[in-house]
């Protein structure tokens, strides 16, 4: 229903996800051909910290993102979502369209600190839609 509403121009629909990158990859995050053992040669020590990207994809419109060293925590996630809410408020004022963010059920997305902001964000025209637990494949940003 949300995708149809976005197609008709009634809402701005965006998909949110976080991805992490580092120079040193754990073996568990690799692939190997069926029947072959995983083997990854790496440097003896890790260089640098993980870089995380929090991406917002709006099909046919664009991709916005924020970067964090180490990963997104409560404060940095709130800063990004406050920025998104400001943009949503502008869209609402100019077009009458609300903005809906589709995201997974990550603990960060549902923390008590974040829940306290939901009503304020809704007043600005930003609504959060949570996918069912353990169904991240339903988020189109995962496959892009």
N, C-alpha and C positions, 0 to 999 in steps of 0.2 A: 504494500500500500504506500509506503514511503517513497519507493522508487517511482511509482505512478504519479504521486503528488509532485515529485521533483520534475518529472517529465512534462507535466502540465504547467509547471512554473509556479506552483502554489507554495513550495518550500525550497529552501536551499539545503540540499542533502550532502553531507560530508562524512567520510569514513576515516576514523582515527586508528593508528597503530604505532607501536614503538618497535624499533629495531636497533640492535647493538652491533658494533664493529670493533675489532681490535686487531693488532698486528700478530697476535698469538692466538690461534684457534684451538679450542678444546677438541679432542678427538670425537667426542659425542656429537658435535655439530658438523659432521662430515659424512660423505657418502662413499660407497665403494661398490663395485660390481657384485652381483649376487654370486656367492661362493668364494669371494676373496676377502681376506682379513683387512680391516682398516689399518692403514699405516701412514702416518704423517710425520715427516721429519721437520723439526722446528729448532729454533735457536735455543741454547741452554737456559736463557733467562728471558723473562717477559720485558718488552719495551713499551713504555707508555701505558696509559689507562684506556679503558674502554670508552668509546664515543657512542652516544645514543642519539637517535633521531626520532622525534615525535612528529609523525607526518599526518597531514589532513588532506585527503584527496577528494576533490569534487569532480566527478566524471564530466568530461566535456568542457570544464572550466579551468581547472588548474590544480596545482599541488603546492601546499604551504607546509612549512616545517620549522621546527626549533631543534637546536642541538644542545646537548649537555655532556660534560665530561663525567664519566663514571656511570651515569644513569639518571633518570628522572625520579625525583623524590616529591614529597608533598608540596613543598614551596615552589619548586620549579614547574611542576605540573599545573599548579594553581595560576602561576604567572602566565603560562601559555593559554590556559582556558579563559583567564580574564581578558587577554588580548583577543581571543576568538569571540568572547561575549561582547566586547566593544565593537568589533566588526559586525556582529549580529545585530546589535542595537542600531547601527547605521543602516544596515540593510532593511531592518524593520521600519525605520523612520522613512526611508526613501521609497520602498516598494511595497510595504505591508506584508512581506514574506518573513516567516520565522526561519531560523537555522536549526537543523537537526543534526547532531553528531551521533554516528553509530560507532560503538566501541565494544570491546570485550569486557568481561567481568573481573579484570585485574584488581587486586586489592587496593592499589593506588587509586583507581577510578571510583572506588566505592568507600574510601576511607571516611571516617567521621568528619574530618576537616573539610573534605570535598563535599560531602552531603550538606554541610552547612551553607554552601554556596549555591546549591541548586535553585532555590527560590529566587535569589538575586539574579542568577543567569536567566531564568525564565522571564523575569520582568524585562530583561534586555532582549528577549526574543531568541534565546539559546536554550534548546531542549536536548537532553541526552537520552539516547535509545540504547539499551543494553541487549546484546545478543544473548541467547540462552547459554548457560554454562557449558564449557568445553565444546563450543561450536564456532571457534574462531575462523574456520573455513567458510563460514557464512558471510564474513566481512570481505567484500570485493578487494579491498586494499591488500589483503594477504596474497592475492594471486596476480597482482599487477607488477 
